[in-house]
Amino acid sequence: MILVSVNDEGVRYECYGKTDQELRKVQGIIRENKSALCPECQAPVQVRIYPDGLRTNHFYHLASGGGCGYGKGESEEHLLGKTSIRRYLEDCPDWDGCEFLLEHRIETPEGVRVIDLAVIHPNGEKEAHEAQLSKQSASEFDKRSTLYQEAGFTPIWWLGSKNETSRNYLYKKYGWVGKIEVEERPVDFGVREYFNK
């Protein structure tokens, strides 16, 4: 599932924070001129809207456009994790005036990486916020963190329950780690804790 599309000029459009009515207008514009593209393969995408709010609105590849697989394999929990982190940070005074970019693409020595949520501070400092809900080895945390640091981003990991054992390791190594939990209903996914050095 894709939260961000681009137009033919590379301008980003995010589903996050848009009302169903705003997204319906976008659907109509896309139907008329296929102006929304996958940021990875440039194939046409469309908006999928869930009015009941039980799933996350997102873009998907049109059948006629093929598709590269970008966004496939991401769970609903992961999408909710990314958007919950953004919502949490937008409400925190430490992040006032920041630019928030979901699914931000960066160049690394190993190719393009997609940051779950990039945050650009007014002073130019950059953070890579990652919702890591599935298990990941310490060496993979190190590898990804190093790639983000080399690209000028401070890595900040938000861990789900399967990664709870990695918290102490990450805190000692990088000093930035948070926890995200799922409440009784998936739509109540929220950030519960934030730790800093």
HELIX and SHEET records of a PDB file:
HELIX    1   1 ASP A   20  ASN A   33  1                                  14    
HELIX    2   2 ALA A   63  GLY A   65  5                                   3    
HELIX    3   3 GLU A   76  GLU A   90  1                                  15    
HELIX    4   4 PRO A   93  TRP A   95  5                                   3    
HELIX    5   5 ALA A  138  GLU A  150  1                                  13    
HELIX    6   6 SER A  161  SER A  166  5                                   6    
HELIX    7   7 ARG A  167  TYR A  174  1                                   8    
HELIX    8   8 PRO A  186  ASP A  188  5                                   3    
SHEET    1   A 2 VAL A   4  VAL A   6  0                                        
SHEET    2   A 2 ARG A  12  GLU A  14 -1                                        
SHEET    1   B 2 VAL A  45  ARG A  48  0                                        
SHEET    2   B 2 HIS A  58  HIS A  61 -1                                        
SHEET    1   C 6 GLU A  99  THR A 108  0                                        
SHEET    2   C 6 GLY A 111  ILE A 120 -1                                        
SHEET    3   C 6 LYS A 126  GLN A 132 -1                                        
SHEET    4   C 6 THR A 154  LEU A 159  1                                        
SHEET    5   C 6 TRP A 176  GLU A 181  1                                        
SHEET    6   C 6 GLY A 190  ASN A 196 -1                                        
END                                                                             
